[in-house]
């Protein structure tokens, strides 16, 4: 194997010490809270094919691959049948073909071989290289995993080698930041029976359990699903400045690599923060910024979406269950931590946790916007997710079983009847509230918001 990749393939020297020697797994082991994604158990182990794992920066795609490698070794896979390569060290598709050819020639040919190609989008014309290898028959007995943080490139390039992916039912996987349920389970504050009771729709949750769940949701609005931030809060009771800057630096760096302008990025991110979860149009945004053309605004937002940093929530065409192309959209970040990281970059200060993060969580209006975004971005993991704009507005409408299900999010102490006029029109509507009680308002079922978040993730 090329010596440049040796630090990531220590299993070839000593499989038993792989977890201790691998740089990513060693760093993971130093954390107070160590997460193992359920996605690891879904990855194929016997069916050759070309698979992808996509997701945003800093959410653990590389660590996921390393944990999977450790699982493969523990299950008895021959060490020589596993190889990890990173696209950060590969220039173009010519280098890629040469490197993979050499790597495969060194592997045993009688068994299924596992080839993990991390951050493939760093490689110029990488899809040409993969297509050539597949067409040449070199991947017939290979389970190849490709990861990337640019969701659009991954999606478009996948379409260029149809019929070469293998026979598995699922070939594309998306890694998100930890969900609220995953975070609660990771922290182990709940006994198993208490967590089961919260998840069960047949029993009324106890007050102590709900109180703890609300505390956890308040924390989730701070650290979101980013493991480093979660561990910061567990160890230091605050998110460290370096953790916030690491993520904002990744956003800025990836945007600049695309030839975009930093000052435009700053303006657009500032506009998203200012109008968080509010209805906007590209024309209105362009009018308020120094950017001349609405298409430029749309291009920058599309880039942030492709990086899995931003979610654009469209309005719903109710009779077609599709997005309304001409109506305003809502812009939000895909995780609360990204919101805080972006704000710390836009408005640098010595102690962003004390000066920026805590004041946001203490502000009822801004905390409510974060909570609403959490609901929308959690549901979009499983369903097509919109909002409703008619005579009134409904915060979230997700599509399931060929119908839409409206949700009103009220993370405030007061519920005004006029805010519920629209959702009251739908017999299957629900209101997610800050109340600890299950009940109803104006005939509409209500549910504690953190409880609903827990249950959608677990299901």
RODO-2510 file (C-alpha; in nm, 4 decimals, decimal comma):
residues 459
     n   res          X          Y          Z
     1     x     0,0000     0,0000     0,0000
     2     x     0,1079     0,3571    -0,0726
     3     x     0,2910     0,4752     0,2399
     4     x     0,0871     0,7975     0,2510
     5     x    -0,2167     0,5981     0,3621
     6     x    -0,0378     0,3818     0,6192
     7     x    -0,1528     0,5822     0,9274
     8     x    -0,5126     0,4928     0,8381
     9     x    -0,4452     0,1265     0,7687
    10     x    -0,2647     0,0130     1,0814
    11     x    -0,4865    -0,2976     1,0837
    12     x    -0,2562    -0,4403     0,8155
    13     x     0,0279    -0,4475     1,0701
    14     x    -0,1655    -0,5474     1,3817
    15     x    -0,5452    -0,5896     1,3647
    16     x    -0,5715    -0,6265     1,7431
    17     x    -0,4362    -0,2750     1,8043
    18     x    -0,6242    -0,1006     1,5230
    19     x    -0,8667     0,0817     1,7547
    20     x    -0,5815     0,2119     1,9712
    21     x    -0,3545     0,3114     1,6839
    22     x    -0,5956     0,4578     1,4317
    23     x    -0,5916     0,8421     1,4596
    24     x    -0,9696     0,8842     1,4366
    25     x    -1,0654     0,5994     1,6689
    26     x    -0,7985     0,7004     1,9169
    27     x    -0,9357     1,0555     1,9240
    28     x    -1,2892     0,9213     1,9612
    29     x    -1,1811     0,7100     2,2588
    30     x    -1,0645     1,0224     2,4410
    31     x    -1,4148     1,1694     2,4378
    32     x    -1,6335     1,1529     2,7456
    33     x    -1,9286     1,0374     2,5337
    34     x    -1,8606     0,7958     2,2465
    35     x    -2,1285     0,7491     1,9834
    36     x    -2,1767     0,4511     1,7555
    37     x    -2,4169     0,5243     1,4716
    38     x    -2,6938     0,2762     1,3895
    39     x    -2,5914     0,3300     1,0287
    40     x    -2,2935     0,1001     1,0853
    41     x    -2,5265    -0,1981     1,1205
    42     x    -2,7007    -0,1099     0,7937
    43     x    -2,3869    -0,1068     0,5783
    44     x    -2,3592    -0,4159     0,3525
    45     x    -2,0978    -0,6778     0,4267
    46     x    -2,1522    -0,9404     0,1580
    47     x    -2,2995    -0,7755    -0,1514
    48     x    -2,0375    -0,6200    -0,3824
    49     x    -2,1307    -0,2818    -0,5223
    50     x    -2,0580     0,0894    -0,5214
    51     x    -2,2114     0,2570    -0,2166
    52     x    -2,2097     0,6142    -0,0903
    53     x    -2,2203     0,7808     0,2499
    54     x    -2,2968     1,1507     0,2259
    55     x    -2,3408     1,4179     0,4904
    56     x    -2,2124     1,7522     0,6089
    57     x    -1,8743     1,8430     0,7473
    58     x    -1,7631     1,7463     1,0965
    59     x    -2,0449     1,4990     1,1608
    60     x    -1,8272     1,1873     1,1703
    61     x    -1,8273     1,0241     0,8248
    62     x    -1,4617     0,9268     0,8543
    63     x    -1,5083     0,7983     1,2086
    64     x    -1,8080     0,5977     1,0871
    65     x    -1,5901     0,4256     0,8265
    66     x    -1,3196     0,3526     1,0835
    67     x    -1,5736     0,2066     1,3269
    68     x    -1,7055    -0,0089     1,0448
    69     x    -1,3534    -0,1268     0,9700
    70     x    -1,3137    -0,2261     1,3354
    71     x    -1,6443    -0,4155     1,3182
    72     x    -1,5350    -0,5998     1,0053
    73     x    -1,2095    -0,7031     1,1689
    74     x    -1,3908    -0,8188     1,4810
    75     x    -1,6287    -1,0277     1,2697
    76     x    -1,3353    -1,2149     1,1184
    77     x    -1,2764    -1,0352     0,7889
    78     x    -0,9154    -1,0845     0,6732
    79     x    -0,7233    -0,7595     0,7419
    80     x    -0,5695    -0,7631     0,3947
    81     x    -0,9191    -0,7442     0,2440
    82     x    -0,9799    -0,3966     0,3883
    83     x    -0,8223    -0,0729     0,2640
    84     x    -0,8929     0,2913     0,3489
    85     x    -0,7955     0,5750     0,1148
    86     x    -0,8592     0,9460     0,1505
    87     x    -0,9331     1,1670    -0,1481
    88     x    -0,7455     1,4547     0,0124
    89     x    -0,4201     1,2930    -0,1098
    90     x    -0,5372     1,1976    -0,4614
    91     x    -0,5166     1,4615    -0,7360
    92     x    -0,7308     1,3315    -1,0231
    93     x    -0,9039     1,0285    -1,1738
    94     x    -0,5817     0,9073    -1,3370
    95     x    -0,4103     0,8895    -0,9987
    96     x    -0,7240     0,7324    -0,8530
    97     x    -0,7346     0,4495    -1,1102
    98     x    -0,3653     0,3782    -1,0672
    99     x    -0,3845     0,3762    -0,6873
   100     x    -0,6951     0,1558    -0,6680
   101     x    -0,5512    -0,0868    -0,9251
   102     x    -0,2355    -0,1249    -0,7192
   103     x    -0,4317    -0,1589    -0,3947
   104     x    -0,6639    -0,4272    -0,5346
   105     x    -0,3696    -0,6222    -0,6768
   106     x    -0,2236    -0,6432    -0,3259
   107     x    -0,5492    -0,7758    -0,1761
   108     x    -0,6530    -1,1430    -0,1631
   109     x    -0,8676    -1,2136    -0,4686
   110     x    -1,0663    -1,5051    -0,3278
   111     x    -1,2716    -1,3061    -0,0741
   112     x    -1,4966    -1,0008    -0,0850
   113     x    -1,2729    -0,6950    -0,0631
   114     x    -1,3651    -0,3721     0,1159
   115     x    -1,2379    -0,0483    -0,0358
   116     x    -1,3236     0,2729     0,1521
   117     x    -1,2630     0,5946    -0,0407
   118     x    -1,3176     0,8893     0,1926
   119     x    -1,3872     1,2480     0,0773
   120     x    -1,4032     1,1416    -0,2863
   121     x    -1,5141     1,4869    -0,4014
   122     x    -1,1605     1,6183    -0,3423
   123     x    -1,0515     1,4160    -0,6473
   124     x    -1,0865     1,5887    -0,9822
   125     x    -1,3213     1,3933    -1,2150
   126     x    -1,3444     1,1117    -0,9617
   127     x    -1,6583     0,9709    -1,1220
   128     x    -1,4666     0,9033    -1,4459
   129     x    -1,2201     0,6913    -1,2518
   130     x    -1,4903     0,4915    -1,0731
   131     x    -1,6787     0,4351    -1,3991
   132     x    -1,3620     0,3093    -1,5688
   133     x    -1,2854     0,0676    -1,2846
   134     x    -1,6420    -0,0645    -1,2862
   135     x    -1,6514    -0,1056    -1,6651
   136     x    -1,3151    -0,2841    -1,6567
   137     x    -1,4605    -0,5428    -1,4191
   138     x    -1,2164    -0,4554    -1,1433
   139     x    -1,4909    -0,3949    -0,8835
   140     x    -1,6842    -0,7191    -0,9343
   141     x    -1,5842    -0,8632    -0,5984
   142     x    -1,5477    -0,5324    -0,4166
   143     x    -1,7657    -0,3485    -0,1673
   144     x    -1,6615     0,0105    -0,2383
   145     x    -1,7725     0,2958    -0,0155
   146     x    -1,7458     0,6566    -0,1305
   147     x    -1,8010     0,9470     0,1090
   148     x    -1,8374     1,3148     0,0369
   149     x    -1,9663     1,6357     0,1890
   150     x    -2,1026     1,7819    -0,1347
   151     x    -2,4428     1,6195    -0,1653
   152     x    -2,5139     1,7529    -0,5148
   153     x    -2,1901     1,6240    -0,6654
   154     x    -2,2424     1,2845    -0,5046
   155     x    -2,6002     1,2690    -0,6327
   156     x    -2,5165     1,3828    -0,9862
   157     x    -2,2120     1,1613    -1,0240
   158     x    -2,4034     0,8553    -0,8995
   159     x    -2,6317     0,8961    -1,1992
   160     x    -2,3358     0,8589    -1,4339
   161     x    -2,2755     0,4930    -1,3553
   162     x    -2,6210     0,3325    -1,3404
   163     x    -2,6230    -0,0456    -1,3454
   164     x    -2,2816    -0,0574    -1,1804
   165     x    -2,3952    -0,0076    -0,8222
   166     x    -2,4653    -0,3713    -0,7288
   167     x    -2,7826    -0,5548    -0,6291
   168     x    -2,8407    -0,4312    -0,2731
   169     x    -3,1752    -0,2659    -0,1973
   170     x    -3,0020     0,0375    -0,0444
   171     x    -2,6831     0,1750    -0,1977
   172     x    -2,6875     0,5354    -0,0729
   173     x    -2,6667     0,6339     0,2933
   174     x    -2,6958     0,9768     0,4534
   175     x    -2,5262     1,0526     0,7835
   176     x    -2,6906     1,3321     0,9801
   177     x    -2,5805     1,4956     1,3044
   178     x    -2,7084     1,3034     1,6051
   179     x    -3,0835     1,3283     1,6399
   180     x    -3,2442     1,4335     1,9662
   181     x    -3,3225     1,0699     2,0470
   182     x    -2,9645     0,9599     1,9720
   183     x    -2,8309     1,2387     2,1921
   184     x    -3,0593     1,1503     2,4833
   185     x    -2,9634     0,7852     2,4553
   186     x    -2,5929     0,8716     2,4335
   187     x    -2,5990     1,0677     2,7597
   188     x    -2,7637     0,7798     2,9515
   189     x    -2,9497     1,0067     3,1926
   190     x    -3,2601     0,7885     3,1641
   191     x    -3,2997     0,4372     3,2929
   192     x    -3,4075     0,1966     3,0199
   193     x    -3,7587     0,1605     3,1597
   194     x    -3,8032     0,5394     3,1855
   195     x    -3,6941     0,5863     2,8250
   196     x    -3,9274     0,3078     2,7136
   197     x    -4,2139     0,4778     2,8940
   198     x    -4,1408     0,8071     2,7184
   199     x    -4,1369     0,6322     2,3819
   200     x    -4,4608     0,4454     2,4432
   201     x    -4,7790     0,6146     2,3254
   202     x    -4,9860     0,3899     2,5547
   203     x    -4,8680     0,5309     2,8867
   204     x    -4,8639     0,8831     3,0279
   205     x    -4,5041     1,0025     3,0845
   206     x    -4,4138     1,0747     3,4463
   207     x    -4,3417     1,4337     3,5474
   208     x    -3,9773     1,3693     3,6533
   209     x    -3,9019     1,2024     3,3197
   210     x    -4,0599     1,4852     3,1242
   211     x    -3,8704     1,7447     3,3292
   212     x    -3,5410     1,5759     3,2431
   213     x    -3,6448     1,5479     2,8800
   214     x    -3,7146     1,9216     2,8651
   215     x    -3,3729     1,9885     3,0183
   216     x    -3,2142     1,7746     2,7485
   217     x    -3,3997     1,9574     2,4745
   218     x    -3,2789     2,2933     2,6079
   219     x    -2,9257     2,1543     2,5836
   220     x    -2,9944     2,0192     2,2357
   221     x    -3,0795     2,3730     2,1251
   222     x    -2,7209     2,4569     2,2252
   223     x    -2,5035     2,1693     2,1071
   224     x    -2,7335     2,0124     1,8497
   225     x    -2,6180     1,6778     1,7196
   226     x    -2,2472     1,7513     1,6806
   227     x    -2,0505     1,5130     1,8982
   228     x    -1,7643     1,7520     1,9725
   229     x    -2,0090     2,0163     2,0964
   230     x    -2,1997     1,7561     2,2995
   231     x    -1,8750     1,6505     2,4653
   232     x    -1,7800     2,0138     2,5265
   233     x    -2,1018     2,0600     2,7231
   234     x    -2,0525     1,7329     2,9100
   235     x    -1,6933     1,8113     3,0042
   236     x    -1,6800     2,1915     3,0313
   237     x    -2,0475     2,2972     3,0645
   238     x    -1,9949     2,5220     2,7616
   239     x    -1,9079     2,5001     2,3931
   240     x    -1,5451     2,5928     2,3453
   241     x    -1,4592     2,8726     2,0984
   242     x    -1,2380     2,6357     1,8981
   243     x    -1,5299     2,3978     1,8429
   244     x    -1,7452     2,6767     1,7025
   245     x    -1,4685     2,8165     1,4826
   246     x    -1,3743     2,4747     1,3455
   247     x    -1,7160     2,4334     1,1876
   248     x    -1,7491     2,7915     1,0592
   249     x    -1,4000     2,7615     0,9071
   250     x    -1,5135     2,4498     0,7180
   251     x    -1,8141     2,6340     0,5754
   252     x    -1,6054     2,9301     0,4686
   253     x    -1,3297     2,7115     0,3252
   254     x    -1,5643     2,4911     0,1223
   255     x    -1,7489     2,7914    -0,0204
   256     x    -1,4244     2,9616    -0,1206
   257     x    -1,3100     2,6418    -0,2950
   258     x    -1,6130     2,6803    -0,5198
   259     x    -1,4899     3,0206    -0,6315
   260     x    -1,7480     3,2127    -0,4288
   261     x    -1,6930     3,5456    -0,2528
   262     x    -1,6496     3,5541     0,1240
   263     x    -1,8257     3,8879     0,1654
   264     x    -2,1320     3,7551    -0,0194
   265     x    -2,1287     3,4448     0,1990
   266     x    -2,1142     3,6620     0,5093
   267     x    -2,4107     3,8685     0,3928
   268     x    -2,6231     3,5656     0,3068
   269     x    -2,5453     3,3832     0,6319
   270     x    -2,6253     3,7031     0,8197
   271     x    -2,9563     3,7252     0,6359
   272     x    -3,0437     3,3645     0,7252
   273     x    -2,9698     3,4344     1,0934
   274     x    -3,1669     3,7595     1,0900
   275     x    -3,4704     3,6065     0,9188
   276     x    -3,4403     3,2659     1,0805
   277     x    -3,7416     3,0518     1,0013
   278     x    -3,9257     3,3453     0,8395
   279     x    -4,0705     3,3507     0,4895
   280     x    -3,8332     3,5045     0,2358
   281     x    -3,7924     3,5305    -0,1399
   282     x    -3,4672     3,5547    -0,3334
   283     x    -3,5781     3,8961    -0,4637
   284     x    -3,6379     4,0294    -0,1128
   285     x    -3,3032     3,9004     0,0096
   286     x    -3,1173     4,0475    -0,2875
   287     x    -3,2916     4,3816    -0,2321
   288     x    -3,1683     4,3968     0,1272
   289     x    -2,8105     4,2915     0,0465
   290     x    -2,5340     4,4302    -0,1733
   291     x    -2,5860     4,1340    -0,4083
   292     x    -2,7408     4,2594    -0,7319
   293     x    -2,9158     3,9525    -0,8663
   294     x    -3,1599     3,7133    -0,6930
   295     x    -3,0020     3,4215    -0,8789
   296     x    -2,6732     3,4885    -0,6997
   297     x    -2,8525     3,4594    -0,3670
   298     x    -3,0184     3,1365    -0,4821
   299     x    -2,6818     2,9948    -0,5969
   300     x    -2,5162     3,0603    -0,2604
   301     x    -2,8078     2,9089    -0,0707
   302     x    -2,8049     2,6050    -0,3026
   303     x    -2,4354     2,5600    -0,2259
   304     x    -2,5049     2,5712     0,1492
   305     x    -2,7816     2,3145     0,0976
   306     x    -2,5423     2,0882    -0,0953
   307     x    -2,3050     2,1093     0,2025
   308     x    -2,5917     1,9920     0,4275
   309     x    -2,5538     2,3125     0,6274
   310     x    -2,8846     2,4725     0,5306
   311     x    -3,2409     2,3491     0,4792
   312     x    -3,4802     2,5347     0,2509
   313     x    -3,8386     2,4701     0,3595
   314     x    -4,0793     2,5317     0,0721
   315     x    -4,4519     2,5988     0,0969
   316     x    -4,6802     2,3046     0,0255
   317     x    -4,9210     2,2710    -0,2655
   318     x    -5,1795     2,0799    -0,0665
   319     x    -5,3621     1,9037    -0,3493
   320     x    -5,0399     1,7939    -0,5219
   321     x    -4,8230     1,7272    -0,2141
   322     x    -4,5345     1,9132    -0,3778
   323     x    -4,3451     2,2371    -0,3235
   324     x    -4,5019     2,5647    -0,4352
   325     x    -4,2350     2,7096    -0,6661
   326     x    -4,3530     3,0702    -0,6564
   327     x    -4,4201     3,1066    -0,2853
   328     x    -4,1691     3,2323    -0,0313
   329     x    -3,9372     2,9877     0,1399
   330     x    -3,8075     2,9499     0,4922
   331     x    -3,4315     2,9266     0,5475
   332     x    -3,2785     2,7512     0,8443
   333     x    -2,9665     2,5601     0,9377
   334     x    -2,9839     2,1836     0,9565
   335     x    -2,8743     2,1797     1,3217
   336     x    -2,8805     2,4272     1,6138
   337     x    -2,5028     2,4030     1,6535
   338     x    -2,4531     2,5349     1,2989
   339     x    -2,6647     2,8380     1,3915
   340     x    -2,4358     2,9155     1,6851
   341     x    -2,1158     2,8468     1,4884
   342     x    -2,2232     3,0812     1,2092
   343     x    -2,3161     3,3571     1,4539
   344     x    -1,9795     3,3265     1,6261
   345     x    -1,8086     3,3821     1,2896
   346     x    -2,0334     3,6706     1,1865
   347     x    -1,9863     3,8482     1,5205
   348     x    -1,6501     3,7459     1,6713
   349     x    -1,6129     3,7812     2,0462
   350     x    -1,3899     3,6452     2,3203
   351     x    -1,6472     3,4163     2,4789
   352     x    -1,9159     3,3257     2,2222
   353     x    -2,0870     3,0779     2,4529
   354     x    -2,1550     3,3352     2,7269
   355     x    -2,2003     3,6360     2,5004
   356     x    -2,3989     3,4786     2,2152
   357     x    -2,5216     3,1227     2,2699
   358     x    -2,6732     3,1584     2,6167
   359     x    -2,8530     3,4859     2,5380
   360     x    -3,0200     3,3227     2,2356
   361     x    -3,1462     3,0306     2,4432
   362     x    -3,2727     3,2736     2,7088
   363     x    -3,4608     3,4825     2,4522
   364     x    -3,8119     3,3315     2,4133
   365     x    -3,8594     3,4445     2,0536
   366     x    -3,5217     3,3312     1,9201
   367     x    -3,5321     3,0044     2,1161
   368     x    -3,8771     2,9399     1,9658
   369     x    -3,7346     2,9844     1,6158
   370     x    -3,4565     2,7373     1,6936
   371     x    -3,7111     2,4882     1,8278
   372     x    -3,9290     2,5218     1,5182
   373     x    -3,6254     2,4660     1,2949
   374     x    -3,5356     2,1567     1,4989
   375     x    -3,8778     2,0075     1,4336
   376     x    -3,8636     2,0845     1,0608
   377     x    -3,5127     1,9496     1,0107
   378     x    -3,5820     1,6337     1,2120
   379     x    -3,8945     1,5482     1,0147
   380     x    -3,7169     1,6130     0,6844
   381     x    -3,4816     1,3238     0,7668
   382     x    -3,7704     1,0847     0,7134
   383     x    -4,0326     1,2680     0,5038
   384     x    -4,0740     1,5391     0,2441
   385     x    -4,1279     1,8419     0,4672
   386     x    -4,2895     2,1789     0,3936
   387     x    -4,4833     2,4581     0,5623
   388     x    -4,8371     2,5702     0,4791
   389     x    -4,9189     2,9230     0,3698
   390     x    -5,2888     2,9860     0,3078
   391     x    -5,5174     3,2216     0,4985
   392     x    -5,2945     3,1453     0,7928
   393     x    -4,9684     2,9524     0,8372
   394     x    -4,8749     2,6090     0,9671
   395     x    -4,5122     2,5627     1,0699
   396     x    -4,4486     2,2100     0,9419
   397     x    -4,6363     1,9771     0,7084
   398     x    -4,4764     1,6426     0,6304
   399     x    -4,5968     1,3991     0,3658
   400     x    -4,6582     1,0363     0,4577
   401     x    -4,8976     0,7704     0,3239
   402     x    -5,0014     0,9975     0,0356
   403     x    -5,1300     1,2741     0,2610
   404     x    -4,9825     1,5631     0,4559
   405     x    -4,9694     1,5896     0,8331
   406     x    -4,9662     1,9452     0,9717
   407     x    -4,7784     2,0430     1,2865
   408     x    -4,7888     2,3748     1,4686
   409     x    -4,4828     2,4425     1,6854
   410     x    -4,5408     2,6636     1,9906
   411     x    -4,2267     2,6816     2,2057
   412     x    -4,3704     2,9712     2,4048
   413     x    -4,5693     3,0060     2,7223
   414     x    -4,8703     3,1620     2,5491
   415     x    -5,0899     3,0173     2,2759
   416     x    -5,3079     3,2669     2,0911
   417     x    -5,6239     3,1374     1,9169
   418     x    -5,5510     3,3439     1,6040
   419     x    -5,2226     3,1530     1,5580
   420     x    -5,4176     2,8274     1,5405
   421     x    -5,6804     2,9290     1,2825
   422     x    -5,5106     2,7491     0,9942
   423     x    -5,4170     2,4233     1,1658
   424     x    -5,7685     2,4028     1,3117
   425     x    -5,8904     2,3374     0,9563
   426     x    -5,7131     2,0014     0,9407
   427     x    -5,8536     1,6987     1,1278
   428     x    -5,5075     1,5355     1,1496
   429     x    -5,3237     1,8404     1,2843
   430     x    -5,1164     1,8453     1,6031
   431     x    -4,9660     2,1179     1,8177
   432     x    -4,6222     2,0660     1,9729
   433     x    -4,5998     2,2781     2,2859
   434     x    -4,3875     2,3718     2,5836
   435     x    -4,6498     2,2262     2,8154
   436     x    -4,5651     1,9102     3,0095
   437     x    -4,9151     1,7772     2,9481
   438     x    -5,0761     1,5825     2,6672
   439     x    -5,4105     1,7392     2,5848
   440     x    -5,5905     1,9473     2,3272
   441     x    -5,6602     2,3107     2,2377
   442     x    -5,9604     2,4066     2,0268
   443     x    -6,0080     2,0367     1,9614
   444     x    -5,6510     1,9989     1,8287
   445     x    -5,4331     1,7374     2,0045
   446     x    -5,1275     1,8789     2,1811
   447     x    -4,8046     1,7057     2,2748
   448     x    -4,4891     1,8200     2,4573
   449     x    -4,2452     1,9195     2,1848
   450     x    -3,9421     1,7296     2,3229
   451     x    -4,1543     1,4165     2,3526
   452     x    -4,2597     1,4415     1,9878
   453     x    -3,8959     1,4924     1,8873
   454     x    -3,7932     1,1850     2,0830
   455     x    -4,0624     0,9697     1,9283
   456     x    -4,0083     1,0687     1,5646
   457     x    -3,6388     0,9835     1,5941
   458     x    -3,6942     0,6518     1,7675
   459     x    -3,9501     0,5475     1,5106
***
